[in-house]
Amino acid sequence: RAGYDIEMISLARRHCRTPLIASGGAGSLNDFEKAIAAGADALLAASIFHFGVFRIGAVKEHLRNSGYIIR
């Protein structure tokens, strides 16, 4: 839960134009924003939900409040 690999996401985005899905590492609500800002088109998260660190709705609400379009 140390955050997404922002350097890897940025590097992949610079060299690839296909949709980029970041997976693994989210430990805070800001980690999601950082991954999007680095170039991720979509994000995966699991353990933070399985272990009750955050609720899915809380993450969606945080991102909506930050101006992101969320399904």
Distance bins in CASP14 RR format, pairs under 12 A and 6 or more apart:
PFRMAT RR
TARGET T0000
AUTHOR 0000-0000-0000
RMODE 2
METHOD distances of the structure
MODEL  1
1 24 0 0 0 0 1 0 0 0 0 0 0
1 25 1 0 1 0 0 0 0 0 0 0 0
1 26 1 0 0 1 0 0 0 0 0 0 0
1 27 1 1 0 0 0 0 0 0 0 0 0
1 28 1 0 0 1 0 0 0 0 0 0 0
1 29 0 0 0 0 0 1 0 0 0 0 0
1 31 0 0 0 0 1 0 0 0 0 0 0
1 45 0 0 0 0 1 0 0 0 0 0 0
1 46 0 0 0 0 0 1 0 0 0 0 0
1 47 1 0 0 1 0 0 0 0 0 0 0
1 48 1 0 0 1 0 0 0 0 0 0 0
1 49 0 0 0 0 0 1 0 0 0 0 0
1 50 0 0 0 0 0 1 0 0 0 0 0
1 51 0 0 0 0 1 0 0 0 0 0 0
1 52 0 0 0 0 0 1 0 0 0 0 0
1 53 1 0 0 1 0 0 0 0 0 0 0
1 54 0 0 0 0 0 1 0 0 0 0 0
2 24 0 0 0 0 1 0 0 0 0 0 0
2 25 1 0 0 1 0 0 0 0 0 0 0
2 26 0 0 0 0 1 0 0 0 0 0 0
2 27 1 0 0 1 0 0 0 0 0 0 0
2 28 0 0 0 0 1 0 0 0 0 0 0
2 31 0 0 0 0 1 0 0 0 0 0 0
2 34 0 0 0 0 0 1 0 0 0 0 0
3 9 0 0 0 0 0 1 0 0 0 0 0
3 22 0 0 0 0 1 0 0 0 0 0 0
3 23 0 0 0 0 0 1 0 0 0 0 0
3 24 1 0 0 1 0 0 0 0 0 0 0
3 25 1 0 1 0 0 0 0 0 0 0 0
3 26 1 0 1 0 0 0 0 0 0 0 0
3 27 1 0 1 0 0 0 0 0 0 0 0
3 28 1 0 0 1 0 0 0 0 0 0 0
3 29 0 0 0 0 0 1 0 0 0 0 0
3 30 0 0 0 0 1 0 0 0 0 0 0
3 31 1 0 1 0 0 0 0 0 0 0 0
3 32 0 0 0 0 1 0 0 0 0 0 0
3 33 0 0 0 0 0 1 0 0 0 0 0
3 34 1 0 0 1 0 0 0 0 0 0 0
3 35 1 0 0 1 0 0 0 0 0 0 0
3 38 0 0 0 0 0 1 0 0 0 0 0
3 40 0 0 0 0 0 1 0 0 0 0 0
3 43 0 0 0 0 0 1 0 0 0 0 0
3 45 0 0 0 0 0 1 0 0 0 0 0
3 47 0 0 0 0 0 1 0 0 0 0 0
3 48 0 0 0 0 0 1 0 0 0 0 0
4 10 0 0 0 0 0 1 0 0 0 0 0
4 12 0 0 0 0 0 1 0 0 0 0 0
4 20 0 0 0 0 0 1 0 0 0 0 0
4 21 0 0 0 0 0 1 0 0 0 0 0
4 22 1 0 1 0 0 0 0 0 0 0 0
4 23 0 0 0 0 1 0 0 0 0 0 0
4 24 1 0 0 1 0 0 0 0 0 0 0
4 25 1 0 1 0 0 0 0 0 0 0 0
4 26 1 0 0 1 0 0 0 0 0 0 0
4 27 0 0 0 0 1 0 0 0 0 0 0
4 28 0 0 0 0 0 1 0 0 0 0 0
4 30 0 0 0 0 0 1 0 0 0 0 0
4 31 1 0 1 0 0 0 0 0 0 0 0
4 32 0 0 0 0 1 0 0 0 0 0 0
4 33 0 0 0 0 0 1 0 0 0 0 0
4 34 1 0 0 1 0 0 0 0 0 0 0
4 35 1 0 1 0 0 0 0 0 0 0 0
4 36 0 0 0 0 1 0 0 0 0 0 0
4 37 0 0 0 0 0 1 0 0 0 0 0
4 38 1 0 0 1 0 0 0 0 0 0 0
4 39 0 0 0 0 0 1 0 0 0 0 0
4 40 1 0 0 1 0 0 0 0 0 0 0
4 42 0 0 0 0 0 1 0 0 0 0 0
4 43 1 0 0 1 0 0 0 0 0 0 0
4 44 0 0 0 0 1 0 0 0 0 0 0
4 45 0 0 0 0 1 0 0 0 0 0 0
4 48 0 0 0 0 0 1 0 0 0 0 0
5 11 0 0 0 0 1 0 0 0 0 0 0
5 12 0 0 0 0 1 0 0 0 0 0 0
5 20 0 0 0 0 0 1 0 0 0 0 0
5 22 1 0 0 1 0 0 0 0 0 0 0
5 23 0 0 0 0 1 0 0 0 0 0 0
5 24 0 0 0 0 1 0 0 0 0 0 0
5 25 1 0 0 1 0 0 0 0 0 0 0
5 26 0 0 0 0 0 1 0 0 0 0 0
5 31 0 0 0 0 0 1 0 0 0 0 0
5 34 0 0 0 0 0 1 0 0 0 0 0
5 35 0 0 0 0 1 0 0 0 0 0 0
5 38 0 0 0 0 1 0 0 0 0 0 0
5 40 0 0 0 0 0 1 0 0 0 0 0
6 12 0 0 0 0 0 1 0 0 0 0 0
6 13 0 0 0 0 0 1 0 0 0 0 0
6 22 0 0 0 0 1 0 0 0 0 0 0
6 24 0 0 0 0 0 1 0 0 0 0 0
6 25 0 0 0 0 0 1 0 0 0 0 0
6 26 0 0 0 0 0 1 0 0 0 0 0
6 30 0 0 0 0 0 1 0 0 0 0 0
6 31 0 0 0 0 1 0 0 0 0 0 0
6 32 0 0 0 0 0 1 0 0 0 0 0
6 33 0 0 0 0 0 1 0 0 0 0 0
6 34 1 0 1 0 0 0 0 0 0 0 0
6 35 1 0 0 1 0 0 0 0 0 0 0
6 36 0 0 0 0 0 1 0 0 0 0 0
6 37 0 0 0 0 1 0 0 0 0 0 0
6 38 1 0 1 0 0 0 0 0 0 0 0
6 39 0 0 0 0 1 0 0 0 0 0 0
6 40 0 0 0 0 1 0 0 0 0 0 0
7 13 0 0 0 0 0 1 0 0 0 0 0
7 14 0 0 0 0 0 1 0 0 0 0 0
7 22 0 0 0 0 0 1 0 0 0 0 0
7 34 0 0 0 0 0 1 0 0 0 0 0
7 35 0 0 0 0 0 1 0 0 0 0 0
7 38 0 0 0 0 1 0 0 0 0 0 0
7 39 0 0 0 0 0 1 0 0 0 0 0
8 14 0 0 0 0 0 1 0 0 0 0 0
8 15 0 0 0 0 0 1 0 0 0 0 0
8 16 0 0 0 0 0 1 0 0 0 0 0
8 20 0 0 0 0 0 1 0 0 0 0 0
8 22 0 0 0 0 1 0 0 0 0 0 0
8 23 0 0 0 0 0 1 0 0 0 0 0
8 24 0 0 0 0 0 1 0 0 0 0 0
8 25 0 0 0 0 0 1 0 0 0 0 0
8 35 0 0 0 0 0 1 0 0 0 0 0
8 38 0 0 0 0 1 0 0 0 0 0 0
8 39 0 0 0 0 0 1 0 0 0 0 0
8 40 0 0 0 0 0 1 0 0 0 0 0
9 15 0 0 0 0 0 1 0 0 0 0 0
9 16 0 0 0 0 0 1 0 0 0 0 0
9 20 1 0 0 1 0 0 0 0 0 0 0
9 21 0 0 0 0 1 0 0 0 0 0 0
9 22 1 0 1 0 0 0 0 0 0 0 0
9 23 0 0 0 0 0 1 0 0 0 0 0
9 24 0 0 0 0 0 1 0 0 0 0 0
9 25 0 0 0 0 0 1 0 0 0 0 0
9 31 0 0 0 0 0 1 0 0 0 0 0
9 32 0 0 0 0 0 1 0 0 0 0 0
9 34 0 0 0 0 1 0 0 0 0 0 0
9 35 1 0 1 0 0 0 0 0 0 0 0
9 36 0 0 0 0 1 0 0 0 0 0 0
9 37 0 0 0 0 1 0 0 0 0 0 0
9 38 1 0 1 0 0 0 0 0 0 0 0
9 39 1 0 1 0 0 0 0 0 0 0 0
9 40 1 0 1 0 0 0 0 0 0 0 0
9 41 0 0 0 0 0 1 0 0 0 0 0
9 42 0 0 0 0 0 1 0 0 0 0 0
9 43 0 0 0 0 1 0 0 0 0 0 0
10 16 0 0 0 0 0 1 0 0 0 0 0
10 20 0 0 0 0 0 1 0 0 0 0 0
10 22 0 0 0 0 0 1 0 0 0 0 0
10 34 0 0 0 0 0 1 0 0 0 0 0
10 35 0 0 0 0 1 0 0 0 0 0 0
10 36 0 0 0 0 0 1 0 0 0 0 0
10 37 0 0 0 0 1 0 0 0 0 0 0
10 38 1 0 1 0 0 0 0 0 0 0 0
10 39 1 0 0 1 0 0 0 0 0 0 0
10 40 0 0 0 0 1 0 0 0 0 0 0
11 20 0 0 0 0 0 1 0 0 0 0 0
11 38 0 0 0 0 1 0 0 0 0 0 0
11 39 0 0 0 0 0 1 0 0 0 0 0
12 18 0 0 0 0 1 0 0 0 0 0 0
12 19 0 0 0 0 0 1 0 0 0 0 0
12 20 1 0 1 0 0 0 0 0 0 0 0
12 21 0 0 0 0 0 1 0 0 0 0 0
12 22 0 0 0 0 1 0 0 0 0 0 0
12 23 0 0 0 0 0 1 0 0 0 0 0
12 35 0 0 0 0 0 1 0 0 0 0 0
12 38 0 0 0 0 1 0 0 0 0 0 0
12 39 0 0 0 0 1 0 0 0 0 0 0
12 40 0 0 0 0 1 0 0 0 0 0 0
12 41 0 0 0 0 0 1 0 0 0 0 0
13 19 0 0 0 0 0 1 0 0 0 0 0
13 20 1 0 1 0 0 0 0 0 0 0 0
13 21 0 0 0 0 0 1 0 0 0 0 0
13 22 0 0 0 0 1 0 0 0 0 0 0
13 35 0 0 0 0 0 1 0 0 0 0 0
13 36 0 0 0 0 0 1 0 0 0 0 0
13 37 0 0 0 0 0 1 0 0 0 0 0
13 38 1 0 0 1 0 0 0 0 0 0 0
13 39 1 0 1 0 0 0 0 0 0 0 0
13 40 1 0 0 1 0 0 0 0 0 0 0
13 41 0 0 0 0 1 0 0 0 0 0 0
14 20 0 0 0 0 0 1 0 0 0 0 0
14 38 0 0 0 0 0 1 0 0 0 0 0
14 39 0 0 0 0 1 0 0 0 0 0 0
15 39 0 0 0 0 0 1 0 0 0 0 0
16 39 0 0 0 0 0 1 0 0 0 0 0
16 40 0 0 0 0 0 1 0 0 0 0 0
16 41 0 0 0 0 0 1 0 0 0 0 0
17 39 0 0 0 0 0 1 0 0 0 0 0
17 41 0 0 0 0 0 1 0 0 0 0 0
18 41 0 0 0 0 1 0 0 0 0 0 0
18 42 0 0 0 0 0 1 0 0 0 0 0
19 39 0 0 0 0 0 1 0 0 0 0 0
19 40 0 0 0 0 1 0 0 0 0 0 0
19 41 1 0 1 0 0 0 0 0 0 0 0
19 42 1 0 0 1 0 0 0 0 0 0 0
19 43 0 0 0 0 0 1 0 0 0 0 0
20 35 0 0 0 0 1 0 0 0 0 0 0
20 36 0 0 0 0 0 1 0 0 0 0 0
20 38 0 0 0 0 1 0 0 0 0 0 0
20 39 1 0 0 1 0 0 0 0 0 0 0
20 40 1 0 1 0 0 0 0 0 0 0 0
20 41 1 0 1 0 0 0 0 0 0 0 0
20 42 1 0 0 1 0 0 0 0 0 0 0
20 43 0 0 0 0 1 0 0 0 0 0 0
20 44 0 0 0 0 0 1 0 0 0 0 0
21 35 0 0 0 0 1 0 0 0 0 0 0
21 36 0 0 0 0 0 1 0 0 0 0 0
21 39 0 0 0 0 0 1 0 0 0 0 0
21 40 1 0 0 1 0 0 0 0 0 0 0
21 41 1 0 0 1 0 0 0 0 0 0 0
21 42 1 0 1 0 0 0 0 0 0 0 0
21 43 1 0 0 1 0 0 0 0 0 0 0
21 44 1 0 0 1 0 0 0 0 0 0 0
21 45 0 0 0 0 0 1 0 0 0 0 0
22 31 0 0 0 0 1 0 0 0 0 0 0
22 32 0 0 0 0 1 0 0 0 0 0 0
22 33 0 0 0 0 0 1 0 0 0 0 0
22 34 0 0 0 0 1 0 0 0 0 0 0
22 35 1 0 1 0 0 0 0 0 0 0 0
22 36 0 0 0 0 1 0 0 0 0 0 0
22 37 0 0 0 0 0 1 0 0 0 0 0
22 38 1 0 0 1 0 0 0 0 0 0 0
22 39 0 0 0 0 1 0 0 0 0 0 0
22 40 1 1 0 0 0 0 0 0 0 0 0
22 41 0 0 0 0 1 0 0 0 0 0 0
22 42 1 0 0 1 0 0 0 0 0 0 0
22 43 1 0 1 0 0 0 0 0 0 0 0
22 44 1 0 0 1 0 0 0 0 0 0 0
22 45 0 0 0 0 1 0 0 0 0 0 0
23 35 0 0 0 0 1 0 0 0 0 0 0
23 40 0 0 0 0 1 0 0 0 0 0 0
23 42 0 0 0 0 1 0 0 0 0 0 0
23 43 1 0 0 1 0 0 0 0 0 0 0
23 44 1 1 0 0 0 0 0 0 0 0 0
23 45 0 0 0 0 1 0 0 0 0 0 0
23 46 0 0 0 0 1 0 0 0 0 0 0
23 47 0 0 0 0 0 1 0 0 0 0 0
24 31 0 0 0 0 1 0 0 0 0 0 0
24 32 0 0 0 0 0 1 0 0 0 0 0
24 35 0 0 0 0 1 0 0 0 0 0 0
24 40 0 0 0 0 0 1 0 0 0 0 0
24 43 0 0 0 0 1 0 0 0 0 0 0
24 44 1 0 0 1 0 0 0 0 0 0 0
24 45 1 0 0 1 0 0 0 0 0 0 0
24 46 1 0 0 1 0 0 0 0 0 0 0
24 47 0 0 0 0 1 0 0 0 0 0 0
24 48 0 0 0 0 1 0 0 0 0 0 0
25 31 1 0 0 1 0 0 0 0 0 0 0
25 32 0 0 0 0 0 1 0 0 0 0 0
25 34 0 0 0 0 0 1 0 0 0 0 0
25 35 0 0 0 0 1 0 0 0 0 0 0
25 43 0 0 0 0 1 0 0 0 0 0 0
25 44 0 0 0 0 1 0 0 0 0 0 0
25 45 1 0 0 1 0 0 0 0 0 0 0
25 46 0 0 0 0 1 0 0 0 0 0 0
25 47 0 0 0 0 1 0 0 0 0 0 0
25 48 0 0 0 0 1 0 0 0 0 0 0
25 53 0 0 0 0 0 1 0 0 0 0 0
26 32 1 0 0 1 0 0 0 0 0 0 0
26 33 0 0 0 0 0 1 0 0 0 0 0
26 34 0 0 0 0 1 0 0 0 0 0 0
26 35 1 0 0 1 0 0 0 0 0 0 0
26 36 0 0 0 0 0 1 0 0 0 0 0
26 40 0 0 0 0 0 1 0 0 0 0 0
26 43 1 0 0 1 0 0 0 0 0 0 0
26 44 0 0 0 0 1 0 0 0 0 0 0
26 45 1 0 1 0 0 0 0 0 0 0 0
26 46 0 0 0 0 1 0 0 0 0 0 0
26 47 0 0 0 0 1 0 0 0 0 0 0
26 48 1 0 1 0 0 0 0 0 0 0 0
26 49 0 0 0 0 1 0 0 0 0 0 0
26 51 0 0 0 0 0 1 0 0 0 0 0
26 53 0 0 0 0 1 0 0 0 0 0 0
26 54 0 0 0 0 1 0 0 0 0 0 0
26 56 0 0 0 0 0 1 0 0 0 0 0
26 59 0 0 0 0 1 0 0 0 0 0 0
26 62 0 0 0 0 0 1 0 0 0 0 0
26 63 0 0 0 0 0 1 0 0 0 0 0
27 34 0 0 0 0 0 1 0 0 0 0 0
27 35 0 0 0 0 0 1 0 0 0 0 0
27 43 0 0 0 0 0 1 0 0 0 0 0
27 45 0 0 0 0 1 0 0 0 0 0 0
27 46 0 0 0 0 0 1 0 0 0 0 0
27 47 0 0 0 0 1 0 0 0 0 0 0
27 48 1 0 1 0 0 0 0 0 0 0 0
27 49 0 0 0 0 0 1 0 0 0 0 0
27 51 0 0 0 0 0 1 0 0 0 0 0
27 52 0 0 0 0 0 1 0 0 0 0 0
27 53 1 0 0 1 0 0 0 0 0 0 0
27 54 0 0 0 0 1 0 0 0 0 0 0
27 59 0 0 0 0 0 1 0 0 0 0 0
28 34 0 0 0 0 1 0 0 0 0 0 0
28 35 0 0 0 0 0 1 0 0 0 0 0
28 45 0 0 0 0 0 1 0 0 0 0 0
28 48 0 0 0 0 1 0 0 0 0 0 0
28 53 0 0 0 0 1 0 0 0 0 0 0
28 54 0 0 0 0 1 0 0 0 0 0 0
28 58 0 0 0 0 0 1 0 0 0 0 0
28 59 0 0 0 0 0 1 0 0 0 0 0
28 62 0 0 0 0 1 0 0 0 0 0 0
29 35 0 0 0 0 0 1 0 0 0 0 0
29 36 0 0 0 0 0 1 0 0 0 0 0
29 43 0 0 0 0 0 1 0 0 0 0 0
29 45 0 0 0 0 0 1 0 0 0 0 0
29 48 0 0 0 0 1 0 0 0 0 0 0
29 53 0 0 0 0 0 1 0 0 0 0 0
29 54 1 0 0 1 0 0 0 0 0 0 0
29 55 0 0 0 0 0 1 0 0 0 0 0
29 57 0 0 0 0 0 1 0 0 0 0 0
29 58 1 0 0 1 0 0 0 0 0 0 0
29 59 1 0 0 1 0 0 0 0 0 0 0
29 60 0 0 0 0 0 1 0 0 0 0 0
29 61 0 0 0 0 1 0 0 0 0 0 0
29 62 1 0 1 0 0 0 0 0 0 0 0
29 63 0 0 0 0 1 0 0 0 0 0 0
29 64 0 0 0 0 0 1 0 0 0 0 0
29 65 0 0 0 0 1 0 0 0 0 0 0
29 66 0 0 0 0 1 0 0 0 0 0 0
29 68 0 0 0 0 0 1 0 0 0 0 0
30 36 0 0 0 0 0 1 0 0 0 0 0
30 37 0 0 0 0 0 1 0 0 0 0 0
30 54 0 0 0 0 0 1 0 0 0 0 0
30 59 0 0 0 0 0 1 0 0 0 0 0
30 62 0 0 0 0 1 0 0 0 0 0 0
30 63 0 0 0 0 0 1 0 0 0 0 0
30 66 0 0 0 0 1 0 0 0 0 0 0
31 37 0 0 0 0 0 1 0 0 0 0 0
31 38 0 0 0 0 0 1 0 0 0 0 0
31 40 0 0 0 0 0 1 0 0 0 0 0
31 43 0 0 0 0 1 0 0 0 0 0 0
31 44 0 0 0 0 0 1 0 0 0 0 0
31 45 0 0 0 0 1 0 0 0 0 0 0
31 48 0 0 0 0 1 0 0 0 0 0 0
31 53 0 0 0 0 0 1 0 0 0 0 0
31 54 0 0 0 0 0 1 0 0 0 0 0
31 59 0 0 0 0 1 0 0 0 0 0 0
31 62 0 0 0 0 0 1 0 0 0 0 0
31 63 0 0 0 0 0 1 0 0 0 0 0
32 38 0 0 0 0 0 1 0 0 0 0 0
32 40 0 0 0 0 1 0 0 0 0 0 0
32 42 0 0 0 0 0 1 0 0 0 0 0
32 43 1 0 1 0 0 0 0 0 0 0 0
32 44 0 0 0 0 0 1 0 0 0 0 0
32 45 1 0 0 1 0 0 0 0 0 0 0
32 48 0 0 0 0 1 0 0 0 0 0 0
32 54 0 0 0 0 1 0 0 0 0 0 0
32 56 0 0 0 0 0 1 0 0 0 0 0
32 57 0 0 0 0 0 1 0 0 0 0 0
32 58 0 0 0 0 0 1 0 0 0 0 0
32 59 1 0 0 1 0 0 0 0 0 0 0
32 60 0 0 0 0 1 0 0 0 0 0 0
32 61 0 0 0 0 0 1 0 0 0 0 0
32 62 1 0 0 1 0 0 0 0 0 0 0
32 63 1 0 0 1 0 0 0 0 0 0 0
32 64 0 0 0 0 0 1 0 0 0 0 0
32 65 0 0 0 0 0 1 0 0 0 0 0
32 66 0 0 0 0 1 0 0 0 0 0 0
32 68 0 0 0 0 1 0 0 0 0 0 0
32 70 0 0 0 0 1 0 0 0 0 0 0
33 39 0 0 0 0 0 1 0 0 0 0 0
33 40 0 0 0 0 0 1 0 0 0 0 0
33 43 0 0 0 0 1 0 0 0 0 0 0
33 59 0 0 0 0 0 1 0 0 0 0 0
33 62 0 0 0 0 1 0 0 0 0 0 0
33 63 1 0 0 1 0 0 0 0 0 0 0
33 64 0 0 0 0 0 1 0 0 0 0 0
33 65 0 0 0 0 0 1 0 0 0 0 0
33 66 1 0 1 0 0 0 0 0 0 0 0
33 67 0 0 0 0 1 0 0 0 0 0 0
33 68 1 0 0 1 0 0 0 0 0 0 0
33 70 0 0 0 0 0 1 0 0 0 0 0
34 40 0 0 0 0 1 0 0 0 0 0 0
34 43 0 0 0 0 0 1 0 0 0 0 0
34 63 0 0 0 0 0 1 0 0 0 0 0
34 66 0 0 0 0 0 1 0 0 0 0 0
35 41 0 0 0 0 1 0 0 0 0 0 0
35 42 0 0 0 0 1 0 0 0 0 0 0
35 43 1 0 1 0 0 0 0 0 0 0 0
35 44 0 0 0 0 1 0 0 0 0 0 0
35 45 0 0 0 0 1 0 0 0 0 0 0
35 59 0 0 0 0 0 1 0 0 0 0 0
35 63 0 0 0 0 0 1 0 0 0 0 0
35 68 0 0 0 0 0 1 0 0 0 0 0
36 42 0 0 0 0 1 0 0 0 0 0 0
36 43 1 0 0 1 0 0 0 0 0 0 0
36 59 0 0 0 0 0 1 0 0 0 0 0
36 62 0 0 0 0 0 1 0 0 0 0 0
36 63 1 0 0 1 0 0 0 0 0 0 0
36 66 0 0 0 0 1 0 0 0 0 0 0
36 67 0 0 0 0 0 1 0 0 0 0 0
36 68 1 0 0 1 0 0 0 0 0 0 0
36 69 0 0 0 0 0 1 0 0 0 0 0
36 70 0 0 0 0 0 1 0 0 0 0 0
37 43 0 0 0 0 0 1 0 0 0 0 0
37 63 0 0 0 0 0 1 0 0 0 0 0
37 66 0 0 0 0 0 1 0 0 0 0 0
37 67 0 0 0 0 0 1 0 0 0 0 0
37 68 0 0 0 0 0 1 0 0 0 0 0
40 68 0 0 0 0 0 1 0 0 0 0 0
41 68 0 0 0 0 0 1 0 0 0 0 0
41 69 0 0 0 0 0 1 0 0 0 0 0
42 63 0 0 0 0 0 1 0 0 0 0 0
42 68 0 0 0 0 0 1 0 0 0 0 0
42 69 0 0 0 0 0 1 0 0 0 0 0
42 70 0 0 0 0 0 1 0 0 0 0 0
42 71 0 0 0 0 1 0 0 0 0 0 0
43 56 0 0 0 0 0 1 0 0 0 0 0
43 59 0 0 0 0 1 0 0 0 0 0 0
43 60 0 0 0 0 0 1 0 0 0 0 0
43 63 0 0 0 0 1 0 0 0 0 0 0
43 68 0 0 0 0 0 1 0 0 0 0 0
43 70 0 0 0 0 0 1 0 0 0 0 0
43 71 0 0 0 0 0 1 0 0 0 0 0
44 59 0 0 0 0 0 1 0 0 0 0 0
45 51 0 0 0 0 0 1 0 0 0 0 0
45 52 0 0 0 0 0 1 0 0 0 0 0
45 53 0 0 0 0 1 0 0 0 0 0 0
45 54 0 0 0 0 1 0 0 0 0 0 0
45 55 0 0 0 0 0 1 0 0 0 0 0
45 56 0 0 0 0 1 0 0 0 0 0 0
45 57 0 0 0 0 0 1 0 0 0 0 0
45 58 0 0 0 0 0 1 0 0 0 0 0
45 59 1 0 0 1 0 0 0 0 0 0 0
45 60 0 0 0 0 0 1 0 0 0 0 0
45 63 0 0 0 0 0 1 0 0 0 0 0
46 52 0 0 0 0 0 1 0 0 0 0 0
46 53 0 0 0 0 0 1 0 0 0 0 0
46 54 0 0 0 0 0 1 0 0 0 0 0
46 56 0 0 0 0 0 1 0 0 0 0 0
46 59 0 0 0 0 0 1 0 0 0 0 0
47 53 1 0 0 1 0 0 0 0 0 0 0
47 54 0 0 0 0 0 1 0 0 0 0 0
48 54 1 0 1 0 0 0 0 0 0 0 0
48 55 0 0 0 0 1 0 0 0 0 0 0
48 56 0 0 0 0 1 0 0 0 0 0 0
48 57 0 0 0 0 0 1 0 0 0 0 0
48 58 0 0 0 0 0 1 0 0 0 0 0
48 59 0 0 0 0 1 0 0 0 0 0 0
49 55 1 0 0 1 0 0 0 0 0 0 0
49 56 1 0 1 0 0 0 0 0 0 0 0
49 57 0 0 0 0 1 0 0 0 0 0 0
49 58 0 0 0 0 1 0 0 0 0 0 0
49 59 0 0 0 0 1 0 0 0 0 0 0
49 60 0 0 0 0 0 1 0 0 0 0 0
50 56 0 0 0 0 0 1 0 0 0 0 0
52 58 0 0 0 0 0 1 0 0 0 0 0
52 59 0 0 0 0 0 1 0 0 0 0 0
53 59 0 0 0 0 1 0 0 0 0 0 0
54 60 0 0 0 0 0 1 0 0 0 0 0
54 61 0 0 0 0 0 1 0 0 0 0 0
54 62 0 0 0 0 1 0 0 0 0 0 0
54 63 0 0 0 0 0 1 0 0 0 0 0
55 61 0 0 0 0 1 0 0 0 0 0 0
55 62 0 0 0 0 0 1 0 0 0 0 0
56 62 0 0 0 0 0 1 0 0 0 0 0
56 63 0 0 0 0 0 1 0 0 0 0 0
56 70 0 0 0 0 0 1 0 0 0 0 0
56 71 0 0 0 0 0 1 0 0 0 0 0
57 63 0 0 0 0 1 0 0 0 0 0 0
57 64 0 0 0 0 1 0 0 0 0 0 0
57 65 0 0 0 0 0 1 0 0 0 0 0
57 70 0 0 0 0 1 0 0 0 0 0 0
57 71 0 0 0 0 0 1 0 0 0 0 0
58 64 0 0 0 0 0 1 0 0 0 0 0
58 65 0 0 0 0 0 1 0 0 0 0 0
58 70 0 0 0 0 0 1 0 0 0 0 0
59 65 0 0 0 0 0 1 0 0 0 0 0
59 66 0 0 0 0 0 1 0 0 0 0 0
59 68 0 0 0 0 0 1 0 0 0 0 0
59 70 0 0 0 0 1 0 0 0 0 0 0
60 66 0 0 0 0 0 1 0 0 0 0 0
60 67 0 0 0 0 0 1 0 0 0 0 0
60 68 0 0 0 0 1 0 0 0 0 0 0
60 69 0 0 0 0 0 1 0 0 0 0 0
60 70 1 0 1 0 0 0 0 0 0 0 0
60 71 0 0 0 0 1 0 0 0 0 0 0
61 67 0 0 0 0 0 1 0 0 0 0 0
61 68 0 0 0 0 0 1 0 0 0 0 0
61 70 0 0 0 0 1 0 0 0 0 0 0
62 68 0 0 0 0 1 0 0 0 0 0 0
62 70 0 0 0 0 1 0 0 0 0 0 0
63 69 0 0 0 0 1 0 0 0 0 0 0
63 70 1 0 1 0 0 0 0 0 0 0 0
63 71 0 0 0 0 0 1 0 0 0 0 0
64 70 1 0 1 0 0 0 0 0 0 0 0
64 71 0 0 0 0 0 1 0 0 0 0 0
END
